[in-house]
């Protein structure tokens, strides 16, 4: 019960950050507007967490890189495909409103939907 309450508070806090910074280029720590590449906006970074807003248009692919333990809040859901370094792939559906915990891994995320995907990622350090 306490864990669920903490998770809801974390999601609420991150959502407030997004609303406060939404569309504010001055608060943007690194937006990438290159076609077919996910747009990343850093919302907060300190010694404990890195919070980013990810927006992915249909067909966009993120970078293949190591990723730390993280908590995702799916703002606008879509179908995604994970590409792993060994060549394997895995498809998933991220639904709007979902909160997902993911362990550290290395992979690339591709938006295979016809809709834009938006999520908040809290990376634990």
N, C-alpha and C positions, 0 to 999 in steps of 0.2 A: 504494500500500500504506500509506504513512504517513498519507494523508488519511483512509482508511477507519479506521485505528486511532484517529486523533484524533476522528472522528465517533462511534465507539463509546464513547470516553471521555466525550465531551460528553453523549451519551444516558444513559450510566450515571450521570454526575454529576447531571443533571437528575432522573433517576428517584429517586436518593437523596434529593434535596430534596423531591420529592413524597411519598415515604414518610415522611420526617421531619415534614412539615407536614400530611399528610392528616388532615382532620377537625379541625385545630387552628385555631379561629376567631381566636385571638390572632395567629397568623402570617399571617392573611388580609389582604392589602392592599386588597381591594375586591371582595367577593362581591356579586353582583347576583342576588337571588332572584325577580325579576319574572317572571311567566308569559310564555312564548313568547320570552324573551330568554336568550341564552347566559349561563351562570354563569361568571364570570371570577375566578380567585384569583391574585393576584400572589405569586410565590414568591421572586423576587429581582429587584432593580433596582440597577444601578450605572452607571458612566460608559460601559461597553462593551456591556452586554446588559440586556434586560428579559425575565424568564422568567415565563410565566403558564400556569396550568392552566385549560383550557377544558372545560366540561361542557355538552352540548347535548342536550336531550330531543327526541324526534320533534316536528317542527313549529317548533322554536326557530329564530330568525333573529338573526344577529349584526348589528352596526351597519354601515352603508355608510360606510367611512372609508378613508383612505390607510393602507397597511400597509408597514412597512420590509422589507428582506431578512430572511428568517427560516428557521429549521430547525424542522420539526414532528416529534414522535415520537407516533405514533398508539397510544394505550393501549387504547382500545376503538373499533373501526372501525364505519363506517356509510356510507350513501350520502349525498352532499351535492350541493347545487346552488349554484353561484356566480352572483350577480347583479352585473352591471357597470353603471357609471354611464350607458352608452349604451343600456341596456335589454336587452342580450344576456344570455343565460344559458348555463351549461355545467354538465353533470352529471359527477360523478366518484365513485369508490368509494375510500374510505380504509380500508385493511385493517389490522387489529390487528397491531402490530409494525412497520409501515412507518416509515421515516425519510424525510422529504421536504424538499428545499430549495426555497424559493419566493422569487422575486425580488420586489422592491417593486412594489406595485400598489394599486389602489382597487377594493374590491368588498365585497359582503355574502355571508356564508356561511349557508346554510339546511340544516338536517338534514331530509332527505326520506325517511329510513328509519323503520322501526318500532322501532329500537333506539336506545339512548342512545349518543352519541358523546363520547369523552373523548380529549383530546390535550394535549401539552405544546408550547408555542410559545416558542422562543428568538428574540427580536427583536434583531437586530444594530444597534447605534447607530453 
